[in-house]
Amino acid sequence: MKTGIITEPSVWLYGENRTDVVDELFMGWAVGILDGEESSDWCKVVTHYGYKGYLRKKGAVGSFGSSGRTYCSYTQEDLYRRDFCRQTAFISRPFADVMEEPSVRSRVLIVLNKGSFITILPEAKNGYTKIRLADGQIGWIPRIFWEWRKENDGFLYDNEPETYFLRQKTGINRETLISHALSYLGTGYRWAGKSAQGIDCSGFTFMCYLMCGILIYRDAEIRAGYPVSERSVKSAEPGDLLYFPGHIAMYLGNQNYIHATGNECSFGCVINSLSKEDAAYREDLAEALYTAGSISGKHIC
C-alpha cells in the first residue's frame, strides 16, 4: 500500500459523496492510499488510526507557508523509520506559531494545530526547539509547546493490521487524560472538527486519547477491533467514555462529564452533569445515556 504524509496545517476528509466532511487531519499525520487515479482530484485513503474517507489531492494555496499539496509520498519503510527513530513530537498547545528564527519577533512561517506531528532536530536556543515540518520547512517553536509522540503509524505497515489497535501497549494516566480534555473547554463546536478552531464530540475524545498514546475509534460508537470495551455506566471511572445515540462524552467523576456539543445552549466544549440537582444537568442526555466504555483493564492507570 502506498502511503503519504499530510503537508497542510489542516485538511478535510470527505465521505463517499465527496461533499460531506467526516474528519479533520493535521500536518504530519500519515494516510494509506487505497485508490486514486492520476486524472482524479481525489483519492481514497485510510488514516493511521483506521478511518477511511476521500482526500483532495491538492489544497488551496494560502498564507503561512501553505504549499497547495495535501500530502507527499511516504513509503511504509519511511513510516517505520520515523517511528523507530523516535524523533516525532506533537503540538500540545491549542496552536503553535512556527517561527523562522528562535525569537518572538521572528516571521511566522506557518501555524500548526494541536496534535500536529513535527520532527525534533538536535538544536535549541532561547527556550525554542528547532523542528522540521512534513513539508520540509525548518523552523522554531517554544519548547513548552510540544510533547513526544506516544502512539505510532504501525497500522499502516503492520503485518496484522486487523488486530493492531488491540495490541497497543502505551499506558494512560487518568489525570493526564482529563487534563487534555479540560484544555478544550470553550472550544466551539464544528462537525468533523478536531482543532481549537472547532471540534465535534468524537473528534474531542479521539484527540484526548491520541495525545495520551492510544488510538480509539473516531466516531461515537464502540467498534470491534479497537481497545474500548463496554462497561456499565454505574462502574464508569474518570477518563472513561459515555455513549449516547450519535454522541460521546468523557466522564470526569462525581456525575460530571465533558463533551463537545452542538446543542444551541452550548455549541462547544462544556461540562454537564447527570445529576438532576446540578445546574449543569441535561435531561435529554441523561435519559439517552445507554452505556460506558473503558480501556481500563489494559491501559489506564
N, C-alpha and C positions, 0 to 999 in steps of 0.2 A: 504494500500500500504506500502510495506517495503521501508525504506529509508536508506541512507548511507551518510557518510562524506568523502570527498576526503582526503587521508592521504599522498599523494605525493606532492612535490612542484608544479608540473605541469603534467597534463595527457591530452591525446588527446581523443576527442570524434570522432567516425567514423560514416560514412554513412551506408546505407543498405548493401553495398558490403564489409564492414569491411576493406576496403583498403584506401578509400579517407577520409582524415580528414576533419571535418566540424566545429570543435570548440575546444577551449582550456579551461580546468577547473583548478582551483587553490586550494591549500590546504585550508581546512575548508569549501569549498563550499558543499552544500547538493544536493543530487540527489534522485529521487524516482526510485525504482527498478520495472520496468514494466514486465520484462521477463528475466529469466536466469536460465537454468538448471544447476544442480550441476556439471554435467560432462562437461559442456561447459566452454571455456576460456573467453566467452563474456557474457555480459548482456545488455539488452535494458534498457535505463534509460531516465528519463525526469529531466532536471535541475530545480533549484528553480526559474528560470525565464522562464520556459515552453518550453525549446528547447529539442528536442528528438534526440537520437543517440545511438550508441553502444560503450560500455566501456569495455576495457580489465579488467578482474578481478584482475590481478596481473601486477605490473610494474617491470621493470628491477632494480635489486639491484645495487646501485651505491654509490657515495661518499656523504658527507654532510648529513648523517643520513637517507638516503633513505631506507625505510622499505621493499620494494618489494610488498606491498599490495596497490592496487589502492584506496580502500575505506574500511572503517569499518562500521559495522552495527550501525544504529541510529534510534530510533523509532520516530514516529510523535510526541509523547509526549515529547521526548528529544528535538526535534526541537522547540516545543512550549516553553519549559522551557528555552532554550537558548535565544530565542527572548525576553521572559518575563524578564529574569534576566538582560538584557541589559549590559552584560559584554563583548560583542563581538566587536572587532575593526577590521579595515583593514589596511594593509600596504599602506602608502600614498607616498612612495618614489619609484623610479624605481625598486629597490630591497632592501632587508634588510638582513644583516648577523645576525642570531640569535646566540648569544654568550652563552657559558657555564656559565660565570660569568660576572658581570657588569663592564667590563674593555675592552679597545681596544686591550689589549694583550691576551685576553682570547681565548680559542679554539672556532672555528666556528662550531656550531652543524649542521646547515642547512642554506640554502639561500632561502628566500621567494620572490616571485614576487609581484609587486604592485597589490593590490586588494585581496591578500590572507587574509583569516579571522583567527584571533587569539583570545584567551581568555585572558583578562587582569586580573592579580592577584593583590591583595592589598599590593604590596611591591615595593618600588622604592629606587634606590641608585645610586649616582654618575651620575645623569641625565639619568639613564636607568630605564626601566619598566620591571618587571618580568611578563612573559607570559607563557601560556600553549598552546601547539600546538595540532592539531587534532589527531596526532599520539600518544599523551600522553607525549611527551617530555616537559621539563620545561627549559626555557632559558630567556635571557635578550636581549632587543633591546633599542636603544636610544628613549627617549620619543618623540622626534620630528619626528620619523619615522612612527607614527601611528595616526589614527583618529577613532572616534567612528563610528561604522557601522550605516547607516541610513535606509537601507531597511531591509527586513527580509525574512524568509522562508515560509511565510504564504501560498503561493501557494500549498505547499506540504501537508498542514494539514487543509486548509480552507474548510468549508462546501460547498462553491460555487466557486470552482477554476476557472470556466469558466469566471467569472467576476472579479476575484481577481485583475488583473493588472489595471483595470479601477477604482478600489476603493483605489488605493494607495493615501496617503494623505500627504506625505512628500513634503515640498516646496523646490524649487531650486532657488538659486541666480545666475543670469546670469554671473556675474563676476567670481564666484567660478567655474561654469561650464566651462567657457572659460579658466580659469587658469589651470584646469585639462587637457583640450585639448592641451594647449600650452606646457605642461610638456612632451608631447610625440614627440615634434618636433625633427627630426633627427633619430627617431627610424626606423630601417629598415623594409621593407615590408615582411610579412610572411603570406601565405594563412592560414586562420583559426586561426592565432595567436592573442593573447591578451596581450602580455607582452612586456617589454622593449627590449627583445631579438628579437622581430619581431611581427608585428601586421598588421591585414588587415583592410579594410575600415569600415566594420560594427562592428568588434571587437573593433576598436578605439572609435566609437560613443557610443557603448554599455557601455564600461568601464567608459567613462566620465560621463554618466548619472548614472550608478550604484554607483559611488563614491559620487554622489550628492543625492542618495537615491531613484532614480526612475528606475524601470526595464522596458526597452523598448525591442522591438523585436530584436533579434540578427542579422538578415540578412538585406540586403539593400532593404527593402520594407516596406510600411505601411501595417501593419497586423491588421485585426479586432481583438478586444479583448485586444489591447494594447493602452496605453494612447496617442500615437502620432496621430494627425488628420491632414488632408491635408489643406494647405493654399496656396495662390498664392505666387509665387516667389517674386513678387514686394513688398509684405507685410511682407516678412521674416525679423525677428529681430535677433540680435546676440544670438547665442545659439541654434537657430532653425536648422533643418536638411534640407539638399538639396539632392534631389533624381535624379539620372541618371540611365539609363538602367544598372542594375547589379552593381551599385556603389552608395555610400553615402558619404556625407561630412557634416561638421558643418559650418554654416555661422558665420562670425566674424564681419560683418558690412562693410560699405564702399566698397562693391563689392568683398570683400575678403572672402575666405573660407579656412578651414584647413581640410586635409584628409590624409589617408594612401593610397598610390597608388603604383601599381606595374608597372607603366609606366617606360620605360627604361631610361628616362631622370631624374627620381627622385628616384624611388624604395624605398620609405619610406614615413614618415610623413612630409608633407610640406604645405606651404601656397601658394595658387594660386589665381588668380583673374578672375572675369567675365568681367572686363573692357578691351577693345581692346587696350587702351592706356597704360596699365600696362605691364611691362616687364614679370610679372608672369602670363600673360594671357594664358589660354589653350583653343584654339579654339574648339578642339574636345569635351571637356566637356561643354563649354559654349553653344554650339549648341545642345548638347544632354540633357541638364537640362530640366526636364519636370514638376517638382512640388517641393514644400517645405512641411515640416511637423513641427508641433509645439504642445506642451502641454501647451502653454501659458495661455489658458483660465482657467486652474485649478491649475497649479503647478509652473510655472516660474514667478518670480517677478523681 
